[in-house]
Amino acid sequence: MISKELNDTFTLTGPGTDVGEVMRHYWQPAALSDELEGKRPVVPVKLLGEDLVLFRDSEDKLGLIGRACPHRGADLCFGRLEDNGLRCPFHGWHFDRDGQCVEQPGEPEGSRMHEKIQNTSYPVVERNGIIFTYMGPGEPPEFPNFDCFRAPDTHVFAFKGLWDCNWLQAMEVGIDPAHASFLHRFLQDEDPAGGYGKQFRDKAANTDIPMTKLLRDYPRPDISVEETDYGLRLIALRHLDNGKTHIRITNQIFPGAISIPMSREMIITQWHVPIDDHSCYWYSMFTSFDKPVDKELMRAQRLKEHRLPDYAPIKNKSNNYSFDPEEQNRETYTGMGLDINVHDQWAVESPGTIFDRTKEHLGKTDVAITKYRRMLRAAITDVKNGNNDALPMLNGVDPAQIFGPISNDTIGDRENWKEAFASSDAERREACSGWDAKI
């Protein structure tokens, strides 16, 4: 259990809030590149409680500025995209991609008032299908050399989804290795050969055991957590009956992302980005080591489960997540279909948009959640004290020297599991085609 005051501290992210200020020291996903496709590349963005508008100008450059026109608050999402900026239809005030007002055509000839009108503006960078923004003080930090950023565009697929809950609930489900044996339990195993683009559908490491069977048969992992330059490394060991151990390495990337294995071929890097205090987007980069990603197939798989333009899931609270009690008896632990995103969505939305953690009881398997919250509290204190250099990835470490992080499933001797996961990762990277994944 934690106090209501601490729960508010962890969950509120608007301007001036404790966690909001921490998050503003890091690059955050603002939109998918796909959202700017079409004849009019202008989309609304709500991020960390701020209303913004993102656009691509005629020079193919990006701007992210305040959504409300500084004149009388009209919505610049309806602005005229012209002259490398947005022009408010109300009175013709024109803003460039840096948020500077450059023209007020209705004001008296020779007026220089526009020079004093500066809209909110944030820097933006496009990386492998996601547009990131930096909303904090000073110069933005460098991007780390994570696999999802090192790989070429051909080997990365990006997507996002809307969840009706606070960002912390969304993130913490990704640093809970024990839940996969229950929430994502399949009572019948599919053929792993048909599992491309789907989580937990591959074989376990280099065996013929479906991952769904391994997770079902070994539901009590030994979990340990290590602090790293980027956040936390989670190690889940499932000791098999033959003296072998299944090793699953996942990661928490501070402040709000995770990196997890999807299959032998792919890993997932996923950010949990507050829209406001009661909703969030997850943004995922699926990075392939083996061959170029089949983006058309992966997009089609996910668009069966999401509507556009807001990327809201089709299964949701309003239709009980398509819960089927007969399916729950025969096929899945949840009765909510085979897409594990729906399982996670139900798990994080059903406690309410902000869970009352004064009623929470964490167990031993929640060790990563406990350690993460301590890290978050330390970061809040550092920002309050102006000690920004102590933050993860900003603490004297060159982000360009942060590689990986290692995210994989493998099987090795029970006593030598550390060597097994390291050699397995090195082998996969050595065999990588299309880009140099070695670290």
Sequence and secondary structure as in RCSB ss.txt:
>XXXX:A:sequence
MISKELNDTFTLTGPGTDVGEVMRHYWQPAALSDELEGKRPVVPVKLLGEDLVLFRDSEDKLGLIGRACPHRGAD
LCFGRLEDNGLRCPFHGWHFDRDGQCVEQPGEPEGSRMHEKIQNTSYPVVERNGIIFTYMGPGEPPEFPNFDCFR
APDTHVFAFKGLWDCNWLQAMEVGIDPAHASFLHRFLQDEDPAGGYGKQFRDKAANTDIPMTKLLRDYPRPDISV
EETDYGLRLIALRHLDNGKTHIRITNQIFPGAISIPMSREMIITQWHVPIDDHSCYWYSMFTSFDKPVDKELMRA
QRLKEHRLPDYAPIKNKSNNYSFDPEEQNRETYTGMGLDINVHDQWAVESPGTIFDRTKEHLGKTDVAITKYRRM
LRAAITDVKNGNNDALPMLNGVDPAQIFGPISNDTIGDRENWKEAFASSDAERREACSGWDAKI
>XXXX:A:secstr
   HHHHHHHH  STT HHHHHHTTS EEEEEGGGG SS  EEEEEETTEEEEEEE TTS EEEEESB TTT  B
GGG EEETTEEE TTT  EEETTSBEEE TTS TT  GGGG B  B  EEEETTEEEE  SSSS     EEHHHH
S GGGEEEEEEEESS HHHHHHHTT GGGGGTTT BSS   GGG TT TT SBSTTSS BHHHHHHH    EEEE
EE SSEEEEEEEEE TTSEEEEEEEEEETTTEEEEE SSSEEEEEEEEEEETTEEEEEEEEEESSS   HHHHHH
HHHTTEETTTTEESSSGGGGGG  HHHHHHTBSSSS S HHHHHHHHHHTT SS  GGG    GGGHHHHHHHHH
HHHHHHHHHTT GGGSTTTSS  GGG EE   EEEEEEGGGHHHHHHHHHHHHHHT  SS    
